[in-house]
Amino acid sequence: VPLPTEAPTISTVTISNIQVLLQPILLNGNEFDDADSYQSQALRFLENTLSSPQTDESYVTYFSLASLFYASNAVPNKATEQAGLNDNLLGWLTSSQWVTDSNYCTWYGIACNSNNQVERLELANNRMYGIFAPEVQYLAPTLEVIDLFGNLQLVTEAGDAGNSWIAEMTFLRDLFFGRTAFEYPGIPTFIGALPLLEEIDFSFTQYTNGPIRADAFANNPLLQRVDLAGNAYTTTVPSTITTHPAIQFLYLDNIVFANGITQTLDFLVGMNSLVETWNDFTQFGGGLPTALGTLSSLQSLSLTFCGLTGTLPTELGNLPIAMDRLWLYQNMLTGTIPTELGNLSRMKYLYLEGNRLAGEMPAGVCNIRDPTGLLTELGSDCNIQNDPRIDCACCTCCGMFECGDFTRRK
């Protein structure tokens, strides 16, 4: 939504002349008909609180941010109703300087550039209840970061009608809606309209169930980090993720592929920029593709509780020398542990317990154990009561209960 181009700077703040300024950019045109709407509250803030004249752009920025505050500060919505919170809603956890006469660049969670234009909106874990006001799109010419992570009951209005305005935010680099009530049937296509996007987090959103749309990942060549964990999807992972040239960090853990869809791990093959991917508690058909050994940038791979079958491919030993973290515990893998894993000389964490593997831990793997190597944590089914059992004199833990793994952090 473009800003008004020739409106004069207002010297006296009144509701009537502020409305004249805002009218060309209103989303519906009737926002102020309801005196109790969050837009009307934002308008009154401009009239009653701001003590000095502002530029037109500043008035629009104040209105945009005030709209966000009044739309999400202890406002009931369907998510709060489902959580049984409507009778005890609290305001923002931190709201320092918000809707005061101070420069909006000093408001909590706001960062501006040298021209007093908002670049970052960072309100993660801030107990926001209500809706994420679409008036934020008025900040599109300069806004680079939207971080709303962890506001569990913050809803965006449903579908294209409520969310397509995000496509206007063409300077966005980071978009974090993880663990909010973002409402859309799947991953929206309009994410692909953000050409500068580098990081996206739609993990564990309450209402993001539907297809992973291929177009969402087709036109953002700088995208490096993608977190789609914790949702239900009605399609498999699209080829636009598999063939994306820049994705380095991919998180698909705790996903349910609905309607009987079977997702294999073949989608990882060819992701040559991939540095880390965690897929725990997501069920995959089949086992570990031998071509995983061709992932030339991979350093961290986690596939625990994934229902994997088959054997450990010897080709895993062809992973890059920088590979240092591999979690494969609690699957249904069979056979022996390949000697080639000893080629991964910089490995620090290797967990293989909770499978049906048998035989001995290869000497090559034991040779990279600390202190002669970097491998500080090595887990397998080496308890005497395990059946089948791995003979392992160099393991740091044996079996699931002993190995408890707390080393990973996103």
Rosetta blueprint (number, residue, H / E / L):
1 V L
2 P L
3 L L
4 P L
5 T L
6 E L
7 A L
8 P L
9 T L
10 I L
11 S L
12 T L
13 V L
14 T L
15 I H
16 S H
17 N H
18 I H
19 Q H
20 V H
21 L H
22 L H
23 Q H
24 P H
25 I H
26 L L
27 L L
28 N L
29 G L
30 N L
31 E L
32 F L
33 D L
34 D L
35 A L
36 D L
37 S L
38 Y H
39 Q H
40 S H
41 Q H
42 A H
43 L H
44 R H
45 F H
46 L H
47 E H
48 N H
49 T L
50 L L
51 S L
52 S L
53 P L
54 Q L
55 T L
56 D H
57 E H
58 S H
59 Y H
60 V H
61 T H
62 Y H
63 F H
64 S H
65 L H
66 A H
67 S H
68 L H
69 F H
70 Y H
71 A H
72 S H
73 N L
74 A L
75 V L
76 P L
77 N L
78 K H
79 A H
80 T H
81 E H
82 Q H
83 A L
84 G L
85 L L
86 N H
87 D H
88 N H
89 L L
90 L L
91 G L
92 W L
93 L L
94 T L
95 S L
96 S L
97 Q L
98 W L
99 V L
100 T L
101 D L
102 S L
103 N L
104 Y H
105 C H
106 T H
107 W L
108 Y L
109 G L
110 I E
111 A E
112 C E
113 N L
114 S L
115 N L
116 N L
117 Q L
118 V E
119 E E
120 R E
121 L E
122 E E
123 L L
124 A L
125 N L
126 N L
127 R L
128 M L
129 Y L
130 G E
131 I E
132 F L
133 A L
134 P H
135 E H
136 V H
137 Q H
138 Y H
139 L H
140 A L
141 P L
142 T L
143 L L
144 E L
145 V E
146 I E
147 D E
148 L L
149 F L
150 G L
151 N L
152 L L
153 Q L
154 L E
155 V E
156 T L
157 E L
158 A L
159 G H
160 D H
161 A H
162 G H
163 N H
164 S H
165 W H
166 I H
167 A H
168 E H
169 M L
170 T L
171 F L
172 L L
173 R L
174 D E
175 L E
176 F E
177 F L
178 G L
179 R L
180 T L
181 A E
182 F L
183 E E
184 Y L
185 P L
186 G L
187 I E
188 P L
189 T H
190 F H
191 I H
192 G H
193 A H
194 L L
195 P L
196 L L
197 L L
198 E L
199 E E
200 I E
201 D E
202 F L
203 S L
204 F L
205 T L
206 Q L
207 Y E
208 T L
209 N L
210 G E
211 P L
212 I E
213 R L
214 A H
215 D H
216 A H
217 F H
218 A L
219 N L
220 N L
221 P L
222 L L
223 L L
224 Q L
225 R E
226 V E
227 D E
228 L L
229 A L
230 G L
231 N L
232 A E
233 Y E
234 T L
235 T L
236 T L
237 V L
238 P L
239 S H
240 T H
241 I H
242 T H
243 T L
244 H L
245 P L
246 A L
247 I L
248 Q L
249 F E
250 L E
251 Y E
252 L L
253 D L
254 N L
255 I L
256 V E
257 F E
258 A L
259 N L
260 G L
261 I L
262 T L
263 Q L
264 T L
265 L H
266 D H
267 F H
268 L H
269 V L
270 G L
271 M L
272 N L
273 S L
274 L L
275 V L
276 E E
277 T E
278 W E
279 N L
280 D L
281 F L
282 T L
283 Q L
284 F L
285 G L
286 G L
287 G L
288 L L
289 P L
290 T H
291 A H
292 L H
293 G H
294 T H
295 L L
296 S L
297 S L
298 L L
299 Q L
300 S E
301 L E
302 S E
303 L L
304 T L
305 F L
306 C L
307 G L
308 L L
309 T L
310 G L
311 T E
312 L L
313 P L
314 T H
315 E H
316 L H
317 G H
318 N H
319 L L
320 P L
321 I L
322 A L
323 M L
324 D L
325 R E
326 L E
327 W E
328 L L
329 Y L
330 Q L
331 N L
332 M L
333 L L
334 T E
335 G E
336 T L
337 I L
338 P L
339 T H
340 E H
341 L H
342 G H
343 N H
344 L L
345 S L
346 R L
347 M L
348 K L
349 Y E
350 L E
351 Y E
352 L L
353 E L
354 G L
355 N L
356 R E
357 L E
358 A L
359 G E
360 E E
361 M L
362 P L
363 A H
364 G H
365 V H
366 C H
367 N L
368 I L
369 R E
370 D L
371 P L
372 T L
373 G L
374 L L
375 L E
376 T L
377 E E
378 L E
379 G E
380 S E
381 D L
382 C L
383 N L
384 I L
385 Q L
386 N L
387 D L
388 P L
389 R L
390 I E
391 D E
392 C L
393 A L
394 C L
395 C L
396 T L
397 C E
398 C E
399 G L
400 M H
401 F H
402 E H
403 C H
404 G L
405 D L
406 F L
407 T L
408 R L
409 R L
410 K L
